[in-house]
Each structure stands twice: as structure tokens, then as C-alpha cells.
């Protein structure tokens, strides 16, 4: 499931369920970072767990947004951060492009394990 140039067919964004619920009202998901930094931080499937532990350790009420990459077009750019290329989305994401919303709870130690549902989104 990849797009042209070897980029993944899906990117992922971790957020609070309430933030996604607000997007359902407007039809567009816009993380606070879109205003403050100019883009929405995303991860590839391989980066999700590390991102979750680094930025969301111990937080409850999180969901994982599974986003189709192709329709994002030029708004999706893979840029270097922490010696890796991370997907950054430079526009709001239409809720139609979010193909799944998966509960993303942490365990008793505040760690995260990828939910089984993520398997349907390729490697």
C-alpha cells in the first residue's frame, strides 16, 4: 500500500478523541500545530509507537487517525526530524480522508502497543 516514490499509502496522527469529534462538526481536522507550526505532525506506521511514547506517554483518551496519503497531494511532505523523515501535512485534513479512527490506549506503565486494527494498513 504505497504511493508513488515509495511513500506509504497511509499516514497516522495521534490525537485526543475530543479533537477528532470536533472535526466531525466542521468536516476538517486541524491540529493545534497547524496554526502554531504550519503543519500537522504525522507518522508512518513504523514511527507510531516511538512517537506515542515520546510525546503522549501516560495520556488517556487518545485515538489514532488513519489517513489516506495520496489525496493529501503536495500538502504532505516528508521532512527530516530526529534523523528520520516524518510526514507533515501542511493543510487541514478532510474527514473523508480519515479512513479509520482507532482507540489508542496506553498500558498501566504509560507505554503504547500498536492496536491489532493497524495491521490492515500495511507495513
Long-range contacts (C-beta under 8 A, 24 or more apart in sequence): 1-121, 1-122, 2-122, 3-69, 3-70, 7-69, 7-76, 7-78, 8-44, 8-45, 8-69, 8-87, 8-122, 9-68, 9-69, 9-70, 9-121, 9-122, 10-45, 10-66, 10-67, 10-68, 10-69, 10-99, 10-121, 10-122, 11-42, 11-43, 11-44, 11-67, 11-69, 11-72, 11-76, 11-87, 11-89, 12-42, 12-43, 12-44, 12-45, 12-48, 12-64, 12-65, 12-66, 12-67, 12-121, 13-40, 13-41, 13-42, 13-43, 13-64, 13-65, 13-67, 13-89, 13-93, 14-43, 14-48, 14-51, 14-52, 14-55, 14-56, 14-62, 14-63, 14-64, 14-65, 14-104, 15-62, 15-63, 15-65, 16-59, 16-61, 16-62, 16-63, 17-61, 17-62, 17-63, 17-101, 18-61, 20-63, 20-65, 20-98, 20-101, 23-93, 23-95, 23-98, 24-95, 27-94, 27-95, 28-92, 28-93, 28-94, 28-95, 29-65, 29-92, 29-93, 29-94, 29-95, 29-98, 30-92, 30-93, 34-91, 34-92, 38-90, 39-77, 39-88, 39-89, 39-90, 40-88, 40-89, 40-90, 40-92, 40-93, 41-86, 41-88, 42-67, 42-76, 42-86, 42-87, 42-88, 42-89, 43-86, 43-87, 44-86, 44-87, 45-114, 45-118, 45-121, 45-122, 45-123, 46-123, 47-84, 47-86, 48-112, 48-114, 48-118, 49-112, 49-113, 49-114, 52-104, 52-106, 52-112, 53-111, 53-112, 56-106, 56-112, 57-106, 57-110, 57-111, 58-106, 58-110, 59-106, 60-105, 60-106, 62-103, 62-104, 62-105, 62-106, 63-101, 63-102, 63-103, 63-104, 64-101, 64-102, 64-103, 64-104, 64-115, 64-118, 65-93, 65-98, 65-100, 65-101, 66-98, 66-99, 66-100, 66-101, 66-102, 66-118, 66-121, 67-93, 67-97, 67-98, 67-99, 68-97, 68-99, 71-97, 72-97
